[in-house]
Amino acid sequence: MLPGKDHFITEAQEQTGLSDFGDPWMLAHIDPLVEALNATAKLGPEGAYGASMMITGALANRLRLMDMLGDHPEIHDEQVEVAALLSGLPRTGSTMLHRMLASAPELTAMRWYETQNYLPMPGEQPGDPSPRIAAAEGILAYMMDKIPELMSIHPMSITQPDEEVIVLGQLFSSSMIESTYFVPDFAAFLDEQDPMPAYQDLILILKCLQWQDKSRAGKKWVLKTPGHLNSMATALQAFPEAKFITTHRDPVATVPSYCSMMHSLYKMGSSEITNDQIGEFWMPRLKRWLDQYMVARDGQDARFMDIHYKRLLDNPTSVGGEVLEFAGIPMSAEIEAGMEDWIEANAREHRAPHKYALEDFGLSAEMIDARFADYKDRFL
């Protein structure tokens, strides 16, 4: 059984020698998370250790963030501008589109090693993130050892763009938690919380990343995570200058694909979560995300652009150019060449196929069609 909040707070303070968490809003999320982990995640010894390290590490990063802001108040003066925010059900091509767009010289994105450690590690020299890259390599090696099929499901790269969901997870406020551990009760708890403090802290962390890496000066951000669907009304407020790009694909394909991914990710912490549990939780969960998204989007269509999966696969450079134009960034020969280079280097054919079936998770096409009928009528 994992201990309560006070244990992890003390561990993080002793680990860092720091005590100031700033606004303590996120601390209220720890006990509900621990209760859910103890109740339903069915953690094995490695899973319990990993969850404990996740909580302590997130708190240590929070302490270090407050310490950095105290030493460098000029970070608050950084101006973060988000050109585009990508969302859509998982498995709809948003990762491909995100990384392709981020190859444009005018744009920047959070790199995977930065999502793991968004602050410089102790002793790290300015402009040399190699300690964080080495730490991320260790994390990825562990994941690949536990989930050999990971690269065929979700291609990972230390230095390529990845989802800010990982950073939001370190604020105990994102779908990263429910996608790593089987914690339906914590997902329900988050649904009742105000997401705005997490988005405000995300913007603060983006300021820190800009301040650390001077090559980002003058660049606009492109963000991406499917979980933004569930808090879309807040995202629209938090990033008033951004254009919102939604990737679409038939849920009959996306839901079982994501369930298969969850089967693999849950294995890192537990060997006892069944496929039926995964299907029973994630089909209505993804439906809820879309419901929240569709309500938030009403009356805001001018800020949204829809991209369909097949067209993205068939004409990625053309689609990428359209998205950039929508976000206010003119297409150029340099950008087009960069996109084409990225596509060639990251072609799907270079990876093993991701194999899964609806029946593996107690699902059927008829069941998904019925559940997602309103979404399909509106967008597909």
BELRAJO-V343013 format. One record per pair of residues at least 6 apart in sequence whose C-alpha atoms are under 6 Angstrom apart, sorted by the first residue. I is the first residue (numbers start at 1). J is the second residue. Records with the same first field share a line. If there is no record, write none. Layout:
I->J, J
//
This chain:
1->38
4->31
5->30, 31
8->56
12->56, 59, 60
13->19
20->63
21->63
33->186
36->183, 185, 186
40->183
41->181, 182, 183
42->270
43->269, 270
44->270
47->269
58->170
78->207
81->220
82->220, 221, 222, 242
83->220, 221, 222, 242, 327
84->222, 242, 243, 244
85->222, 223, 224, 244
86->224, 244, 245, 246
87->224, 225, 226, 246
88->226, 246, 247
89->226
90->226
91->254
92->247, 248, 249, 309
99->161
100->339
102->108
103->338
104->335
106->219
107->219, 220, 221
108->221
109->161, 221, 222
110->161
111->159, 160, 161, 162
112->158, 159, 161, 162
113->133, 136, 158
115->166, 167
152->351, 352, 353, 354
153->354
163->224, 225
165->176
168->174
169->176
175->227
180->265, 266
181->266
210->216
229->289, 293
230->289, 292
232->293, 296
233->296
243->303, 327
244->303, 304
245->304, 305
246->306
247->307, 308
248->308, 309
249->309
252->365
256->358
275->361
276->361, 362
279->361
321->331
358->364
//
